[in-house]
Amino acid sequence: MTDAPTIHPNATVADCDLGVWTEVGDGTVMKDVEMGDYSYITRNCHVVWAAIGKFCSIANDTRINPGNHPTWRATQHHSVYRAEAYGLGDDDHDFFQWRKEHWVTIGHDVWIGHGVTVTAGVTIGDGAVVGAGAVVTRDVAPYTFAGGVLKLGLSSAAFRKSRPKRYKRLRFGTGRATSIRPRCLTFVHWRLTVSFKNTADHCAVSMPTQRPFAATASAIVVGTH
């Protein structure tokens, strides 16, 4: 790996903005995606219309923002919005615009396990962990573990009651979260603005001297993106 994005020859990356020291694995497809510095995504993943933070770890076979179908129509088949492919006229551009408006947002230092599906419009907070095989249809709070099928529309209490083996919990516990989470959320690395410049073969990095948890606004690295 180098500071330039490392993209496997068998990966497909289109209209993406990748930070420094990022990696895209074998067979992965990414379109219209922003991925921050030091994040990586492994094999056979599919990501579209998503913003991924820095220092994220995304395992094999993950789907982020998979395609939706127009379930409110008489038929939800491709032919009603990909009409050109079937010789039925123009594609339904309004439908694709509707899909593009529901981006997935993933914070910094998020770990997404093997085979996870993250549906349209979901936000996963900084430091969260999503267990293998989860289907995420609702937001995940920062620094929580999440697993199973995260159902849309249930309150936290109702969710724990209805799915006692699939509820979410804090990474650091209720007490420790009070002191640890605010410091994690201001971790100095999140303030790095350095990214690989397509017009140059180098990037300048000026690391602050403060300890990570003592980072302040004056420690922000100045750069362009």
Secondary structure, DSSP 8 states (H G I E B T S, - for coil): --SS-EE-TT-EEES-EE-TT-EE-TT-EEEEEEE-TT-EE-TT-EEEEEEE-SS-EE-TT-EES-----TTSS--SGGGT-GGGGTSSS--HHHHHHHHTS-EEE-SS-EE-TT-EE-TT-EE-TT-EE-TT-EE-S-B-TTEEE-SEE-TT--HHHHHHH-TTS--EESSHHHHHHHHHHHHHT-GGGG------TT-S-------SS-GGG--GGG------
